[in-house]
């Protein structure tokens, strides 16, 4: 059994990508409901839930760093969206992820590392501040947030998903076919995560489906052949006015 199978067990078909590509050259999609919703956070109340979730999640492994976490300017920046997973039972937060594009400003990780030339002139999305609730539900939320990341990138015509991950979490992304942007398994201190060493990895949005299908990835069915109406990464009207990313900063 592979590392990723061992890690996610019976939730193996609950991981990362897009409803918009499900019906493209595939069998009819199966519709599946989740015990939570995922949407783009909007307003101060949502961001307070996000910060609370970040503190709780990071506090399990990095308590000192977690104690410093608060709402950040980048959470409100153009070209940035913050995902929020909420329980259907009580509306409580179960997970969050921030997606920053490079359409208006450099990515946060570019404060610490220069991107290689082959990523220049590409539309990039960096996923940061991933945090989920503990236990079994947290594992399902995590893989669903990964799916939401892909959906967001596909719907907004972005080219690459970029992540930075500390050891041992980097191996989860390696299993999802992210590749190192520099040296193999090379780690860099990251200013936006307290100077901790992280491995920087990338995944091409356009090739994600082909690559997963070719290797028989265990999460392929969940990502591409299953529709999840509870995952919605469309901008709200208010958010769209502030965070329009599809047109880019120079659009008329």
Buried (B, 14 or more C-beta within 10 A) or exposed (E): EEEBEEBBEEBBBBBBBBBEBBEEEBEEBEEEEBEBBBBBBBEEEBBEBBBBBBBBBBBEEBEEBBEEBEBBEBBEBEBBBBBBBBBEEEEEBBBBBBBBBBBBBEBBBBEBBEBEEEBEEBBBBBBBBBBBBEEEBBBBBBBBBBBBBBBBBBBBEBBBBBBBBBEEBBBBBBBBBBEBBBEEEEBBEBBBBBEBEBBBBBBBBEEBBEBBEEEEBBBBBBBBBBBBEBBBBEBBEEBEEBBBBBEEEEEE
